[in-house]
């Protein structure tokens, strides 16, 4: 049962990471991508994955990875063409905050 939760946590991280990349690429502002990362982290924490911090790291680095791939492949928007820098690690913050809040809210979820 615990292994299923871990796999589900990674699936959530990948799905919400892809959504965050899409939202980040199609918006001029960062707030929408931050909301997606927070909700994704919250979902990771709520499923009760043991490795929630690793899944949150996968979620938080999704935007960095997409920018790195876009710059290497010379494709994507003007934002992807800029050189990735240390600020690209900032999406880790909402992902980890969401995972921590989700883990805290897990106390209120009844166990079956």
Protein Blocks (a to p, Z undefined) as FASTA:
>chain_A
ZZmmmmmmmmmmmmmmmmmmmmmmmpcbfklmmmmmmmmmmmmmmnopaklmmmmmmmmm
mmmmmmmmmmmnopajfklmpccdfklmmmmmmmmmmmmmmmmmmmmpccZZ
